[in-house]
Amino acid sequence: QLQFVESGGGLVQPGGSLRLSCVAPGSTLDYYAIAWFRQAPGKEREGVSCLNRMDGASYYADSVKGRFTISTDDAKNMVYLQMNNLKPEDTAVYYCAAASGSGWHWSKDEYYGMDYWGKGTLVTVKG
């Protein structure tokens, strides 16, 4: 089964930055949408950011807007999440995912159609 592979997580102090990377199984141009999700301890998985590959629009959860940026390097089949001004509440396992078909939806609390996922990378924000 096709799977994404995330990396770049780690321990960072509040106010610090990290860039998460995700290797896509195949061309990133083949997907209708590519997204990042996260799951904090004891909480439900939630959407962080999404890139619509059809029109190039990007979407962010309100809690990360202005601090996080999703991007791709299509030549390398890579997906990135640049995270700046990190806060303790950003602590979570972060997952990369993608939709291979047009029937997808993404929001912070409701999403479907993301049929390829990675196993996640842990980000810990702690002083």
C-alpha positions as CSV (number, residue, x, y, z in Angstrom):
1,Q,0.0,0.0,0.0
2,L,1.2,3.5,-0.9
3,Q,2.4,5.3,2.2
4,F,4.0,8.7,2.9
5,V,7.0,9.0,5.1
6,E,7.3,12.0,7.4
7,S,10.4,13.3,9.1
8,G,11.7,16.4,10.8
9,G,10.0,16.2,14.1
10,G,11.7,16.7,17.4
11,L,12.0,18.7,20.6
12,V,11.9,22.5,20.2
13,Q,11.5,25.4,22.6
14,P,8.5,27.7,22.5
15,G,9.0,30.3,19.8
16,G,11.2,28.0,17.8
17,S,10.8,26.6,14.3
18,L,10.8,23.2,12.7
19,R,10.3,22.1,9.1
20,L,8.5,18.8,8.6
21,S,9.2,16.8,5.5
22,C,7.1,14.1,3.8
23,V,8.2,11.9,1.0
24,A,5.3,11.0,-1.3
25,P,5.0,7.6,-2.9
26,G,5.1,8.8,-6.5
27,S,4.6,12.2,-8.0
28,T,3.0,14.8,-5.8
29,L,1.3,16.1,-8.9
30,D,-0.8,12.9,-9.0
31,Y,-2.8,13.9,-5.9
32,Y,-5.9,16.0,-5.7
33,A,-5.0,17.3,-2.3
34,I,-2.1,17.0,0.1
35,A,-2.6,17.8,3.8
36,W,-1.0,17.8,7.2
37,F,-2.8,16.5,10.3
38,R,-1.9,16.2,13.9
39,Q,-2.9,14.3,17.0
40,A,-2.1,15.5,20.4
41,P,-2.1,13.1,23.4
42,G,-5.6,12.3,24.4
43,K,-7.2,14.3,21.6
44,E,-8.7,13.5,18.2
45,R,-6.7,13.9,15.1
46,E,-7.3,17.3,13.5
47,G,-6.5,19.1,10.3
48,V,-3.6,21.5,10.3
49,S,-3.1,22.5,6.6
50,C,-4.2,21.4,3.2
51,L,-3.1,22.2,-0.3
52,N,-5.6,21.8,-3.2
53,R,-3.5,20.6,-6.1
54,M,-6.2,21.5,-8.6
55,D,-6.2,25.3,-8.0
56,G,-3.2,25.7,-5.7
57,A,-5.2,27.1,-2.8
58,S,-3.9,26.4,0.7
59,Y,-5.9,26.2,3.9
60,Y,-5.0,26.3,7.5
61,A,-6.5,25.7,10.9
62,D,-7.1,29.0,12.7
63,S,-4.7,28.0,15.4
64,V,-1.8,27.8,13.0
65,K,-2.7,30.5,10.5
66,G,0.2,32.9,10.0
67,R,2.7,30.5,11.7
68,F,2.6,27.4,9.5
69,T,3.2,27.1,5.7
70,I,2.5,24.1,3.5
71,S,4.5,23.6,0.4
72,T,5.7,21.0,-2.1
73,D,8.8,20.4,-4.2
74,D,7.2,18.5,-7.0
75,A,10.6,17.7,-8.6
76,K,11.5,15.7,-5.5
77,N,8.0,14.4,-4.6
78,M,8.3,16.2,-1.3
79,V,5.7,17.9,0.9
80,Y,6.8,20.3,3.7
81,L,5.2,22.0,6.7
82,Q,7.2,25.0,7.9
83,M,6.3,25.7,11.5
84,N,7.3,29.0,13.1
85,N,6.7,30.5,16.5
86,L,5.8,27.1,17.9
87,K,3.7,26.9,21.0
88,P,3.4,24.1,23.6
89,E,-0.1,23.4,22.3
90,D,1.4,22.5,18.9
91,T,2.8,19.3,20.6
92,A,1.5,16.4,18.7
93,V,2.2,13.6,16.2
94,Y,2.1,15.2,12.7
95,Y,0.8,13.2,9.7
96,C,1.1,13.8,6.0
97,A,-1.8,12.6,3.9
98,A,-3.2,12.9,0.4
99,A,-6.3,12.4,-1.7
100,S,-5.9,10.4,-4.9
101,G,-9.4,11.2,-6.1
102,S,-11.7,14.2,-6.4
103,G,-14.0,13.3,-3.5
104,W,-12.2,14.9,-0.7
105,H,-12.9,17.5,1.9
106,W,-10.7,19.1,4.5
107,S,-11.2,21.2,7.5
108,K,-9.8,21.2,11.0
109,D,-12.5,19.0,12.4
110,E,-14.0,17.3,9.4
111,Y,-12.2,15.5,6.6
112,Y,-12.6,12.6,4.2
113,G,-11.1,11.2,1.0
114,M,-7.5,11.2,2.3
115,D,-6.7,7.7,1.3
116,Y,-2.9,7.8,1.7
117,W,-1.2,8.4,5.1
118,G,2.1,8.4,6.7
119,K,2.9,7.0,10.2
120,G,3.7,10.4,11.6
121,T,6.5,12.3,13.2
122,L,6.4,13.6,16.8
123,V,6.8,17.3,17.5
124,T,7.3,18.4,21.1
125,V,7.3,22.0,22.1
126,K,8.7,22.5,25.6
127,G,10.8,24.9,27.4
